[in-house]
Amino acid sequence: MGRKKPAGGAPDWLVTFADLMSLLVVFFVLIISFSIQDKEKLQVVAGSMREAFGIIKIERKAGIIERTGNPEREFIKQLADDPIESQTEFSDINRDDRTRQGAEANTYEYEPTDVERPQQFALAATSLRQAWQELPEITFIADNLLIEETEEGLNIQIVDQQGRAMFPENSKYPYQATRKAIAVMAPILNRLPNQIRITGHTAAGANYPDERYGAWELSSDRANVTRRILAEFGLGSDRIFSVVGRGDIDPLFPNDPYLAANQRISILVIKEEPPVPITLKP
């Protein structure tokens, strides 16, 4: 007996194959549809997104009468975008000098004493070191000239070293090399707006021939002579905050008050707040 043929209709494998082909056709149609952008629909979607996130594009007319167009047309040919002010959670003021945004947005103003003054001190310290290096006659006392930025300001110290003093013993007048080192400081300090405090110090255990002239008088006189040298070479007298002699009560090395380095002249460029807030406008 012969094999019975299936009833009419396509075989099962053909139906499955047709379904697969249909799915592939739909897939390629979708790909082609996505690749062809409708500008009008895209603009509508973009506008909806801007409105949803609070970003509104502001437009203004460039002019009613156009050079290359018909002034009687019902629409304007050219439009110019109105700049949108940058707004962040840090500031609501548009600042041209602030370009970063986000978590590290630099939109705050800082006091000059927080940013500009330390920069001035660093520049002044560099200028002083360079000026001293350009004087070969004071090279041998380079270790006696110290510059340090402290909480009080820029502290410049002329310090005695073991076997190399900056002033003759019991004399208020410095050696010639010390005088030159002080003189080159005057024009550099004069460019700074800060007040200057000059303090003289002596080491403990010194011998003074005159009982009426001791550590206090010597330290005061040395500080005042330093002020005179600075004034002679260009430092204005209005820049001097104080001239003080501290004797031997404020040693640089408290653990060894007899050390030669405790005998020194300190020239402090005082770090100070501005007289009025920088945000104050007339």
C-alpha positions as CSV (number, residue, x, y, z in Angstrom):
1,M,0.0,0.0,0.0
2,G,1.4,3.4,-0.9
3,R,2.3,6.2,1.6
4,K,-0.5,8.6,2.3
5,K,0.2,12.2,1.3
6,P,-0.5,15.0,3.8
7,A,-3.6,17.1,3.4
8,G,-3.4,20.3,1.5
9,G,-1.3,23.2,2.8
10,A,2.4,24.1,3.3
11,P,4.6,21.8,5.3
12,D,5.5,22.8,8.9
13,W,9.1,23.7,8.1
14,L,8.0,26.1,5.4
15,V,5.7,28.0,7.8
16,T,8.5,28.4,10.3
17,F,10.8,29.6,7.6
18,A,8.2,32.2,6.4
19,D,7.8,33.5,10.0
20,L,11.6,33.9,10.3
21,M,11.7,35.8,7.0
22,S,8.9,38.0,8.1
23,L,10.7,38.9,11.3
24,L,13.9,39.7,9.4
25,V,12.0,42.0,7.0
26,V,10.4,43.8,10.0
27,F,13.9,44.1,11.6
28,F,15.5,45.7,8.5
29,V,12.5,48.0,8.1
30,L,13.0,49.3,11.6
31,I,16.7,49.8,11.1
32,I,16.0,51.8,7.9
33,S,13.4,53.8,9.7
34,F,15.7,54.7,12.6
35,S,18.5,55.7,10.2
36,I,16.3,58.3,8.4
37,Q,15.7,61.1,10.9
38,D,12.7,63.3,10.6
39,K,14.1,66.8,11.4
40,E,10.7,68.2,12.4
41,K,10.0,65.3,14.7
42,L,13.5,65.5,16.1
43,Q,13.1,69.1,16.9
44,V,9.8,68.5,18.7
45,V,11.4,65.8,20.8
46,A,14.4,68.0,21.6
47,G,12.1,70.8,22.5
48,S,10.1,68.6,24.8
49,M,13.4,67.4,26.5
50,R,14.6,71.0,27.0
51,E,11.3,72.0,28.6
52,A,11.3,68.9,30.8
53,F,14.7,69.8,32.2
54,G,14.0,73.5,32.5
55,I,16.2,74.6,29.5
56,I,14.4,77.1,27.3
57,K,15.8,78.4,24.1
58,I,15.3,82.1,23.8
59,E,15.2,83.6,20.3
60,R,15.1,87.2,19.2
61,K,14.5,88.7,15.8
62,A,17.5,89.8,13.9
63,G,15.5,92.6,12.1
64,I,12.4,93.1,10.2
65,I,13.9,94.4,7.0
66,E,16.4,91.9,5.7
67,R,19.1,92.6,3.1
68,T,18.7,89.4,1.3
69,G,15.1,88.6,1.9
70,N,11.6,90.0,1.3
71,P,10.5,92.3,4.2
72,E,6.9,91.5,3.5
73,R,7.2,87.8,4.2
74,E,5.2,86.3,7.0
75,F,8.3,84.8,8.7
76,I,11.7,86.0,9.7
77,K,14.5,84.6,7.6
78,Q,17.3,84.8,10.2
79,L,17.2,84.3,13.9
80,A,19.9,84.9,16.5
81,D,20.2,83.0,19.7
82,D,20.0,85.0,22.9
83,P,22.9,83.8,25.2
84,I,21.7,81.8,28.2
85,E,23.3,82.6,31.6
86,S,25.1,79.7,33.2
87,Q,23.4,78.6,36.3
88,T,24.6,76.0,38.8
89,E,23.9,75.1,42.4
90,F,27.0,77.1,43.3
91,S,26.1,80.5,41.7
92,D,23.3,82.2,39.8
93,I,25.7,84.7,38.2
94,N,27.2,84.2,34.8
95,R,31.0,84.6,35.1
96,D,33.1,84.8,31.9
97,D,36.2,83.9,33.9
98,R,34.7,80.7,35.3
99,T,34.6,77.9,32.7
100,R,34.3,74.8,34.9
101,Q,31.0,73.4,36.0
102,G,29.8,70.5,38.1
103,A,31.0,69.4,41.5
104,E,34.2,71.4,41.2
105,A,32.6,74.5,39.7
106,N,34.8,77.5,40.6
107,T,32.1,80.1,40.9
108,Y,33.0,81.7,44.2
109,E,35.0,84.8,44.8
110,Y,37.9,84.6,47.2
111,E,39.4,87.2,49.5
112,P,42.7,88.6,48.2
113,T,44.3,87.5,51.5
114,D,43.3,83.9,50.8
115,V,44.7,83.7,47.2
116,E,46.5,86.8,45.9
117,R,48.5,87.6,49.0
118,P,50.3,84.2,49.2
119,Q,51.1,84.5,45.5
120,Q,52.6,88.0,46.2
121,F,54.7,86.6,49.0
122,A,55.9,83.7,46.9
123,L,56.9,86.1,44.1
124,A,58.6,88.4,46.6
125,A,60.6,85.5,48.2
126,T,61.7,84.4,44.7
127,S,62.7,88.0,43.8
128,L,64.7,88.4,47.0
129,R,66.6,85.1,46.5
130,Q,67.4,86.1,42.9
131,A,68.6,89.6,44.0
132,W,70.9,88.1,46.6
133,Q,72.3,85.6,44.0
134,E,73.2,88.4,41.7
135,L,75.5,90.0,44.3
136,P,78.7,87.8,44.4
137,E,80.1,89.8,47.3
138,I,77.4,88.4,49.6
139,T,77.5,84.8,48.4
140,F,79.5,83.7,51.4
141,I,76.6,84.9,53.7
142,A,73.8,83.1,51.8
143,D,73.2,80.7,54.6
144,N,72.6,83.6,56.9
145,L,69.7,84.9,54.9
146,L,66.5,83.0,55.6
147,I,63.0,83.4,54.1
148,E,59.9,81.7,55.4
149,E,56.2,82.1,54.9
150,T,54.4,81.9,58.3
151,E,50.9,82.5,59.6
152,E,51.9,86.1,60.3
153,G,53.3,86.7,56.9
154,L,56.6,86.6,55.0
155,N,59.4,86.4,57.5
156,I,62.9,87.4,56.3
157,Q,65.7,86.8,58.9
158,I,69.3,87.8,58.9
159,V,70.8,85.3,61.2
160,D,74.3,84.9,62.7
161,Q,76.0,81.6,62.1
162,Q,78.7,80.0,64.1
163,G,81.9,81.8,63.3
164,R,80.1,84.2,60.9
165,A,78.3,87.1,62.5
166,M,76.2,89.7,60.6
167,F,77.1,92.6,63.0
168,P,80.4,93.3,64.7
169,E,80.2,92.4,68.4
170,N,78.3,94.9,70.5
171,S,77.9,97.1,67.4
172,K,74.6,98.4,66.0
173,Y,76.1,98.9,62.5
174,P,76.2,95.8,60.2
175,Y,79.1,94.5,58.1
176,Q,79.3,95.8,54.6
177,A,78.0,92.5,53.1
178,T,75.0,92.6,55.5
179,R,74.3,96.2,54.6
180,K,74.2,95.2,50.8
181,A,71.9,92.3,51.6
182,I,69.5,94.6,53.4
183,A,69.7,97.3,50.7
184,V,68.6,95.1,47.8
185,M,65.5,94.2,49.8
186,A,64.1,97.7,49.9
187,P,62.7,98.1,46.3
188,I,61.2,94.6,46.4
189,L,59.5,95.2,49.7
190,N,58.3,98.6,48.6
191,R,56.3,96.9,45.8
192,L,54.2,95.0,48.3
193,P,51.2,96.8,49.9
194,N,51.8,95.2,53.3
195,Q,53.1,96.8,56.5
196,I,56.5,95.7,57.7
197,R,57.7,94.9,61.3
198,I,61.4,95.0,62.1
199,T,62.6,93.2,65.2
200,G,66.1,92.8,66.7
201,H,67.2,89.8,68.7
202,T,70.4,89.0,70.6
203,A,71.7,85.7,72.0
204,A,71.9,85.0,75.7
205,G,75.2,85.1,77.5
206,A,76.8,88.1,75.7
207,N,79.1,90.5,77.5
208,Y,78.5,94.2,77.4
209,P,81.2,96.6,78.5
210,D,78.7,99.3,79.4
211,E,76.2,98.3,82.1
212,R,73.7,100.9,80.8
213,Y,73.8,99.5,77.3
214,G,72.7,95.8,77.2
215,A,70.7,93.3,75.1
216,W,67.6,95.5,74.9
217,E,69.4,98.6,73.7
218,L,71.6,96.7,71.2
219,S,68.7,94.8,69.7
220,S,66.6,98.0,69.4
221,D,69.4,99.9,67.8
222,R,70.2,97.1,65.2
223,A,66.5,97.0,64.2
224,N,66.4,100.8,63.8
225,V,69.6,100.8,61.7
226,T,68.1,98.2,59.5
227,R,65.0,100.4,59.1
228,R,67.3,103.3,58.1
229,I,69.1,101.2,55.4
230,L,65.8,100.1,53.9
231,A,64.5,103.7,53.9
232,E,67.8,104.9,52.3
233,F,67.3,102.5,49.4
234,G,63.7,103.2,48.7
235,L,61.3,101.8,51.3
236,G,58.7,104.3,52.3
237,S,58.5,105.3,55.9
238,D,54.7,104.8,55.9
239,R,55.3,101.1,55.3
240,I,57.0,100.6,58.7
241,F,54.5,99.1,61.2
242,S,57.0,98.9,64.1
243,V,60.7,98.7,65.0
244,V,61.2,96.6,68.1
245,G,64.1,95.2,70.1
246,R,63.4,92.0,71.9
247,G,66.8,91.4,73.6
248,D,67.4,87.7,74.3
249,I,63.9,86.8,75.5
250,D,62.7,85.3,72.2
251,P,65.4,83.0,70.9
252,L,65.2,81.2,67.6
253,F,66.3,78.0,69.3
254,P,64.6,78.0,72.7
255,N,66.5,74.8,73.7
256,D,69.8,76.6,73.3
257,P,69.5,80.3,74.0
258,Y,73.2,80.8,73.8
259,L,73.4,79.6,70.2
260,A,74.8,82.3,67.8
261,A,71.8,81.9,65.5
262,N,69.5,83.4,68.1
263,Q,71.2,86.8,67.3
264,R,69.3,88.0,64.3
265,I,67.2,90.7,62.6
266,S,63.7,89.7,61.6
267,I,61.9,91.6,58.8
268,L,58.3,90.5,58.8
269,V,55.9,91.4,55.9
270,I,52.7,91.3,57.8
271,K,49.8,89.3,56.4
272,E,46.7,91.5,57.0
273,E,43.0,91.6,56.1
274,P,42.0,94.3,53.5
275,P,40.7,97.5,55.1
276,V,37.3,97.1,53.5
277,P,35.6,94.0,52.0
278,I,36.4,93.5,48.3
279,T,32.7,93.0,47.6
280,L,31.9,96.5,48.8
281,K,31.3,98.8,45.9
282,P,30.8,102.6,46.0
